[in-house]
Amino acid sequence: MPGSDGPAKRGDAKTPTENAPSSGGIGGERWTRLPQLKVPRLPPLRVPRLPDMRTTSAGIRVRRIGHAVRGRIPRLPRIGSVLSAADLFTLTNGLAGFLAIAVLTKAVVLYEPPFFPGLASVFPGLAPSEDDRFLLAAILITLGGICDALDGIVARKFGGSNLGGDLDTLSDTITFVATPAFMVFTYYGEEHTYQALLAAGLVLIMGMLRLARFNANPVEGQTVTFQGLPTPWSAVTIALLILARIPWNFALPIVVILAFLNMSNVSYPKSRGRNVIFALLMAAAAVTTVVVILFFPENQPRVLRGSFTFVILAVALLPLFYSRGRRERRAARAGSAARREP
């Protein structure tokens, strides 16, 4: 109370007012009472506690220790019961990409012990040289592409597994994203480091984004077209570009364009329905190119340049022809529907 000499009660909020007559306060100051603040109370935090012993929905008896649950983990199925026949081709695809990176880094030389010492004598096109690792890497990428095509065919024919989609994405990342990016930086990076690093980085980033977008968009797997340039096409084009020894001032811009095409909205046909014939022609051209390279080394430069020209024209012109054909078919369907109406 003002004017009292005793101590103030707890909870009384007071403030001094200057130039006021003294009424018995401390130092002759006058005190006024402030209104009490009403702060809402937060609800109590309640954490559900597990009992010491309980049975889970799977029928497993567990015991609670602190914040953890200890119990017997159910036995996982064996690998043979998880994988399908299509997954074997998918794993071969990933293994081909791994071997291609090992060849590029010179960690593995396939035609020397302990691998295949007589490989160069069987295939004259694999004569030891400075650029032979790029040739071997391109062949392994082609092998990975064939396995990638076969795993889809086998999965549609005989059925796949629950791991098929994830395994396919991981294998494609190794063979068709990391390997061509490493090829670009290894071949052009010695003389043009920053330019090659930029182009290789775009190949890696755009390729990973392309595969992630494919997984996140389940509708694309049910259509007859790809949204963006498929990574196998991009990888084969980059490999042929390097084998054809295209100068860096032309090659690196092409690599950057291919990287951005991966994440574009340009439609590329899948190897289904009418497009199976074109896919078979592409596969036959790839096998023919590999055979000529391996057995006829004197024709390598001409064949590689021709194959690169064919692939780059297919990448550039296929979307145009496909979109034109789709517009014509749509117009034909609309005309037939109009004729059927009374």
N, C-alpha and C positions, 0 to 999 in steps of 0.2 A: 504494500500500500504506500502511496506517496506520503511523505512526512514521517514515516516510521524508520527507526534506526536498525530494526532487525533485518535479517536476510530475506531476500525475495523468494517467493515460492517457486518451485520447479515448474517450468512450463510457461511462466509469465514472460512474454517478450516485450522488452522495453527499449526505448530509444531516447537519447537526450535531445532536448530542444534548446538551442542557443538563444541568448538575450531574453530569457524568461525568468521571472522572479523565483527565488529559492523557496522551496516548500519542504525543506528537511531532507532532500536527497543528498546524494554523495556529491560534494563539491558545489553545492547550491544549484544543481541542475534539476529540471523538471522532467518527469518520466510519464510517457503515455503508453497504453496497452494496445498492441497490434492484434488483429483478428487471427485466429488459429487457421492454418492451412490444412485442408482435407486432401490427403494423398490417398488415392485408391490402392488397396492391397492387391498384390499379385496372387493368383491361385497357387497353392503349394505344388511343388514339383514332385510328382509321384512316378517312380520308376518301377515297372513290374519286376518282381523277383521270381526267379525260377525256383521250383522246389528242389530239394536235395536230390531226389530221384524222380525221374519221370520217363514216360514212354512217348517217343515221337510218332508222327503219322506213319512213318515207315516201319513201325514196330521195333525200333532200336532203343534199348535201355541205356540211358545216359545219366551222368551224375554231374551236378553243378558244382564248380570250384571257382569261387570269386565271380568274375564276369564271363568266364569261359565255360564251355560245356564239353565234358570229356565222355567219350563213348566209343563204341566200335564202328568204324567207318565201313559202309557196305562195300563189298568187293565189286570192282569195276569189271565190265566185260572184257574179254581178251581182244587183242588187235584183230585177229582173224574174223571175229564176229562183228566188229565195228566197220571195217573197210569193205568196200565192194570192188568189183572188177574194174569199174571206171576210175576208182581212186588210185589204182596201180599206175594207170597212165598219167594221172595228175602228179603223183609223186615222181615219176620218171621225168616229167616236165621240169619240176623244181630241181631235180638232180642235174639235169642238163644245164640249167642256168648256173648252178653252183660250180660245175666243171668249167663252164665258159669263163667265169670270173677267175677261177684258179689258173686257167691257161693265160688269161690276159695279164695277170700279175707274175707270170713265169714261175709260180709255185709248182705247177705241173707241166711237164713236157711229155706229151703223149707218145712221141716216137723215140723216147729214150728210156733206158731201164729206170725203175722196175715196171714200167707200164707196157708199152708196145714198141720194142726196139725196131721191128721190121715193118712198121706202119708206112714209113716213107718209101720203102721198096715196093710195097703192094699198091700204094696210091702215089703215082709220080707227082701229082699236084701238091703234095704235102712236103716238098723238098725243104729242108731247114733254111730259113731266111729270117730277116728281121720282121717281116709282116706276116709270117705264118701263124702267129697266135691270133691275129684278127680273122684269118681265114677259118681256123679251127673254132673260134668263138661263134662266127657266123653259121657254121655248120651245126654247132650245138644249139644255137637259137632256132634254126630250122627244124632240128629234131624235136625241140621243145614245142614248136608250133604244131607239128604233126601229132604229137601226143595230146596237146591241148584240144585239137579237133576230134581226136579219137575218143577222148574221155566223155565228151558230150554225146557222141553217137552211141557209145556203149551204155551210158546212163539212160538215154531215152529208150534204148532197146531192151535192156535187162534190168533197169532200175539202179538208182544210186543209194547213197547212204546219207545219214544226217551230217556227216563231216564233209561231204563233197563240195558244198559251196565255199566253206572256209578254206579247205585245202586248195581249191582252184584259185582263190584270190591270193593266197600266200605264194603258190608256185608261179603264178603270173607276175607277181611283184618281183620275184627273184629273176626270172628269165626274161621278161619283156619290159621291165622298168629299170631295175638296178644294172643289169648287164649292158644294155645299150648306152645308158648314161656313163658307165665306166668306160665303154669303148670310145665314146666321144672325147672324154677328158684325157684318156691315155694316148689317143692318136694325135689330137690337135693341141693338147695342153703343153707339150714341150716348148713350142715356139710361140704360142698365143695362149698364155695361161688364163688370163682373166676372161677372155672371150669364150674359151672352151669351158671354163668353170661355170659361167653364166648359162650357156646352152645345156650343159650336162645337168646342172641343177634344175632347170626348167623341165627337162625330160623326166627327172626323178619326181619332182613335186607334182607335175601335171598328171603323170602316170598313176601315182598313188591316189590323187584326188579322183581320177577317172574310175579306178577300181572301187574306191569307197562309195562313189555315187552310184555305181552299178549295184552294189550290195544294198544300199539304202533305198533303192527304187525297185521294188519287186515287179512293177508293171513292165519294166524294160525286158525282163527275162521272158515275158509272155508274148512279146511283139515279134515282128519279122524283121526289125531293123535295130541297129545299134544307135544310141545317142552319143555322137562323137566318134572319133577315129578309134577303133579297137587297138589295144596295146600290142597284140602280135603283129598287126600291119605296120605300126610305127617302128617296132623293133627290127623287123626285116628290112624296112626301107632304110633305116639308119645303118644297118650292117652292110647293105649293098652300096650305100653312099660312101662308106669308108673303104670298102674293097675296090670300088671304082676309082679311088684316089681323086675325088673331087676336091679342088682347092678350098682352103678354109673360108675365103671370102664369099664363096657360093654355098659351101656345105653348112656352115653354122647358121646362116639365116634359114635354110631349109629345115634344119633341126629344130629351130625355134618355132617355125610355122607348124611342124608336126606336133610339137609339144602342146601348142594352143589348140590344135585340132582335137586333141584327146578330150579336152573339156568343153568343146563347142557343142552346139545343138544340131550339127550337120548329121543327117541320117545316112548310115551305111548299111547295106543289106546283109542279113545273116545267111548262112549256108543252109537254108531251108526252102522247101517248095521248089519254085522255079530257079532259085539261086544256087541250088546244089550243083548244077552243071558248071556255073562259074567257079564255085569253090573247088570242084574237081580239076578244072583247068589251072587254077592257081597252084594247087598241090602238084599237078603234073609238071608245071613250069618250074616249081621249086626243086623237085626231084631231078629234073633234067639239068638244071643249073648246077646242082651239087655233083652230079655224075660227070659232067663236062669238066668241072673244076678239078675233080679228083683224078681223072684219067687222061685228060688232054690239057696239060699245063700251058701249051703254046697258045691255046685259044682262050685263056683265062681273061685277059683284059677286054677282049671284044665281047665275050659272053657276059661278063660282069656289068659292063656299061649298058648292054642291051637289056639285061634283067632289071637294072636300076631304072632305066627309062620306062620300061613296061610297068613297073610297080608304081613309080611316081605319077604316071598318067592314070593308072587305075585309082590311086588315091584322090587325084584331082577331079576326074571326070565321072566316076561312078555315082556320086551323089546327084550330079546333074541329070544323068540318064535315068536314075531311079526316080527322082522327083518328077521328071517329065512323064515317065510311064505311069506313075501313080496318078497324076492329074488327068491323063488320058483315060485311064480305067475309071476314075471317078466320074468324068464327064460321060463316058459310055453308060455307066450304071444310072446316072441321072436321066439320060435320054431314054433308056429303056423303061424306067419307071414312069416317065412322062407319057410314053406311048401306051402304057398299060392303063392309064387313067382314062375314064370315059369322057 
